[in-house]
Structure formats: C-alpha cells, structure tokens
Amino acid sequence: MKNQLLAKRYTEGLAGALPDEGEFQSVYRELSGFADLLLNHSRLQAVLLRPFVSSSKKAAIIGEILDRETYREKTKRFLLLLVRHRRLEILPDVVRDLPARWKERHGIRTFEVRSVVPMSGTQKGRLEAELSRLENAPVSCSYSLDPALVGGLFIRKGNRVYDASLKGEIERLKDIIGERVPHGH
C-alpha cells in the first residue's frame, strides 16, 4: 500500500511536469523502455534494486546507461530522482499509471473496459459517448478481453467500478441470498 501511494505521488508530479502531448509521449516511451530494460536484465536489477548498494553507485550506473541512449533531460532527472530517494522499484507502477494521470490532468477521464468478446467500433463509440455524457468531460477507454466475466461489461475509473457483467450479477445475487438464509441451514 505504501508503494502505491508513493507511486501515485511521483506519477502525479511527473504528469504535472509534462506540458504537452509530444513531451508526454517521449518521456513515457523512454521510461517504458528503461522499465523494460530493468525488468529483462536480472544483473541490472540485482544492482539497482538492492537497498545496500549506494544511491551514488546506482546513479552512476543509470547515468552510463542514459548517456548511451538519447534520453530527454526530464526523463534522466526523473530516473535519478527515483534513485536518490531509493524509489526505483516503483518505476513499473509509474509507467503503468502515467497515461491515465496525464490525461486526467488535461481533463480527459480514463476508463478500463473489460468484456468477454471484442466490442465493435459502434459499441465502443456508444459506450464512450455515454461515459462522456455521465462525466461531462472527454473520455479515453482502454479495452481488454476477460473470459471470466461470462457476459456483459466491467468498467473501472480509478477506484470506481461499474460491474454490468453476468459474473457481477451472480455475485450480487449470492450476497442477497446469503443475507436472507438463516445461519446453520
């Protein structure tokens, strides 16, 4: 939980420092690439994520990596900030949440939509129009398939969930039935 809160603070700070779409896309792409590099190289992980390795040694290693590539100054400063504060382990969370945070700061509401089968372009358009109407703001949806839903949709915006799935209905029915059945029967 502590790491989630820290990741949220760092993500919000970074999103606020990215003034336009072009810079957002560049920094996001660079951070994603660095997170992938870290994820796919166990020796690099072993050094950069160990608490007993000094921040200055980690910063020097990251500096060497960043100097070999053409990273934006903002990306470099952010990565080195994570290293100095011993927070590099939250980088994957920052990368995951940055697009939604950036959009939110620019008035776009972000939703995660899961369905059992792929939605058609028309269905997506109608859903996005309705969500935009409900939010009274532009929306952006990320779509994915979830066979566990059985039918219907699962929609999430932050901590708010709209579960219009068959699985959700069954769970609600179980709760209702469970409340009315006397214990011991």
C-alpha positions as CSV (number, residue, x, y, z in Angstrom):
1,M,0.0,0.0,0.0
2,K,2.8,2.4,0.9
3,N,4.4,1.8,-2.6
4,Q,1.1,2.5,-4.3
5,L,0.8,5.8,-2.5
6,L,4.4,6.8,-3.3
7,A,3.9,5.7,-7.0
8,K,0.8,7.9,-7.2
9,R,2.6,10.9,-5.8
10,Y,5.6,10.5,-8.2
11,T,3.3,9.8,-11.1
12,E,1.1,12.9,-10.4
13,G,4.3,15.0,-10.1
14,L,5.7,13.8,-13.3
15,A,2.3,14.2,-15.1
16,G,2.2,17.8,-14.0
17,A,5.7,18.4,-15.3
18,L,4.8,17.3,-18.9
19,P,3.2,20.3,-20.6
20,D,2.2,18.8,-23.9
21,E,1.3,15.6,-25.8
22,G,4.7,15.5,-27.6
23,E,6.8,15.6,-24.4
24,F,4.4,13.2,-22.6
25,Q,4.8,10.7,-25.4
26,S,8.6,11.0,-25.5
27,V,9.1,10.7,-21.7
28,Y,6.5,7.9,-21.4
29,R,8.3,5.9,-24.2
30,E,11.7,6.4,-22.6
31,L,10.5,5.5,-19.1
32,S,8.8,2.4,-20.5
33,G,11.9,1.4,-22.3
34,F,14.0,1.8,-19.2
35,A,11.5,-0.2,-17.1
36,D,11.6,-3.0,-19.7
37,L,15.4,-2.9,-19.7
38,L,15.4,-3.2,-15.9
39,L,12.8,-6.0,-16.0
40,N,14.6,-8.0,-18.6
41,H,18.2,-7.8,-17.1
42,S,18.5,-9.7,-13.9
43,R,22.0,-8.5,-13.2
44,L,21.0,-4.9,-13.6
45,Q,18.0,-5.5,-11.3
46,A,20.3,-7.1,-8.8
47,V,22.4,-3.9,-8.5
48,L,19.8,-1.2,-8.9
49,L,17.1,-2.7,-6.7
50,R,19.2,-3.8,-3.8
51,P,18.9,-1.5,-0.8
52,F,22.6,-1.9,0.3
53,V,24.0,-0.5,-2.9
54,S,24.6,3.2,-2.5
55,S,22.5,5.7,-4.3
56,S,25.6,7.3,-5.8
57,K,26.7,4.0,-7.3
58,K,23.2,3.4,-8.7
59,A,23.1,6.9,-10.1
60,A,26.5,6.3,-11.9
61,I,25.2,3.1,-13.4
62,I,22.0,4.7,-14.6
63,G,24.0,7.7,-15.9
64,E,26.1,5.4,-18.0
65,I,23.0,3.7,-19.5
66,L,21.3,7.0,-20.2
67,D,24.4,8.5,-21.8
68,R,24.5,5.6,-24.3
69,E,20.9,6.5,-25.5
70,T,19.3,9.8,-26.3
71,Y,17.0,10.3,-23.3
72,R,15.3,13.6,-22.7
73,E,16.7,15.6,-19.8
74,K,13.3,15.3,-18.0
75,T,13.5,11.5,-18.2
76,K,17.0,11.4,-16.8
77,R,16.1,13.7,-13.9
78,F,13.1,11.7,-13.0
79,L,15.0,8.4,-13.0
80,L,17.8,9.9,-11.0
81,L,15.2,11.3,-8.6
82,L,13.8,7.8,-8.0
83,V,17.3,6.5,-7.4
84,R,18.3,9.3,-4.9
85,H,15.1,8.7,-2.9
86,R,15.5,4.9,-3.2
87,R,12.2,4.5,-5.1
88,L,13.3,2.9,-8.3
89,E,11.1,-0.2,-7.6
90,I,8.0,2.0,-8.2
91,L,9.0,2.7,-11.8
92,P,6.7,0.0,-13.3
93,D,3.7,1.5,-11.3
94,V,4.6,4.9,-12.6
95,V,4.8,3.7,-16.2
96,R,1.5,1.9,-15.8
97,D,-0.4,4.9,-14.4
98,L,1.3,7.8,-16.2
99,P,-1.0,7.8,-19.3
100,A,-4.2,8.0,-17.1
101,R,-2.7,10.6,-14.8
102,W,-1.6,12.8,-17.7
103,K,-5.0,12.6,-19.4
104,E,-6.8,13.4,-16.1
105,R,-4.6,16.5,-15.7
106,H,-5.8,17.5,-19.1
107,G,-9.5,17.0,-18.4
108,I,-9.8,13.5,-20.1
109,R,-11.4,10.8,-17.9
110,T,-9.8,7.4,-18.3
111,F,-11.7,4.1,-18.1
112,E,-10.7,0.5,-18.2
113,V,-13.3,-1.6,-20.0
114,R,-13.3,-5.4,-20.0
115,S,-15.6,-7.6,-22.0
116,V,-15.9,-11.3,-22.9
117,V,-15.9,-10.7,-26.6
118,P,-14.3,-7.8,-28.6
119,M,-16.6,-4.8,-28.9
120,S,-17.4,-3.3,-32.3
121,G,-16.4,0.2,-33.2
122,T,-20.0,1.2,-32.9
123,Q,-20.4,-0.3,-29.5
124,K,-17.2,1.4,-28.3
125,G,-18.4,4.7,-29.7
126,R,-21.8,4.5,-28.0
127,L,-20.1,3.5,-24.7
128,E,-17.6,6.3,-24.9
129,A,-20.4,8.8,-25.7
130,E,-22.4,7.7,-22.7
131,L,-19.4,7.8,-20.4
132,S,-18.5,11.3,-21.7
133,R,-22.1,12.4,-21.0
134,L,-22.0,11.0,-17.5
135,E,-18.6,12.5,-16.7
136,N,-19.4,15.8,-18.5
137,A,-15.9,15.6,-20.0
138,P,-14.0,13.8,-22.8
139,V,-13.1,10.2,-22.1
140,S,-10.5,7.7,-23.1
141,C,-11.1,3.9,-22.8
142,S,-8.6,1.1,-22.8
143,Y,-10.3,-2.2,-23.8
144,S,-9.4,-5.7,-22.9
145,L,-10.9,-9.2,-23.0
146,D,-11.8,-11.0,-19.8
147,P,-13.3,-14.5,-20.3
148,A,-14.1,-14.8,-16.6
149,L,-16.9,-12.2,-16.9
150,V,-19.1,-14.7,-18.8
151,G,-21.1,-11.8,-20.3
152,G,-21.6,-8.1,-20.1
153,L,-19.0,-5.4,-19.2
154,F,-16.7,-4.4,-16.4
155,I,-15.8,-0.7,-16.3
156,R,-13.4,0.9,-13.9
157,K,-12.3,4.5,-13.4
158,G,-9.8,4.7,-10.6
159,N,-11.4,3.2,-7.6
160,R,-14.9,3.4,-9.0
161,V,-16.3,0.2,-10.6
162,Y,-19.3,-0.3,-12.8
163,D,-19.9,-4.0,-13.0
164,A,-22.5,-4.8,-15.5
165,S,-21.3,-8.4,-16.1
166,L,-23.1,-11.6,-15.6
167,K,-20.4,-12.6,-13.1
168,G,-21.1,-9.4,-11.1
169,E,-24.9,-10.1,-11.1
170,I,-24.3,-13.7,-9.8
171,E,-22.1,-12.3,-7.0
172,R,-24.7,-9.8,-6.1
173,L,-27.4,-12.5,-6.0
174,K,-25.2,-14.7,-3.8
175,D,-24.9,-11.8,-1.4
176,I,-28.6,-11.2,-1.4
177,I,-29.4,-14.9,-0.9
178,G,-26.7,-15.3,1.7
179,E,-28.2,-12.4,3.8
180,R,-31.6,-14.0,3.8
181,V,-30.6,-17.6,4.6
182,P,-30.5,-18.1,8.4
183,H,-27.1,-19.3,9.6
184,G,-26.9,-23.0,10.3
185,H,-29.0,-24.1,7.3
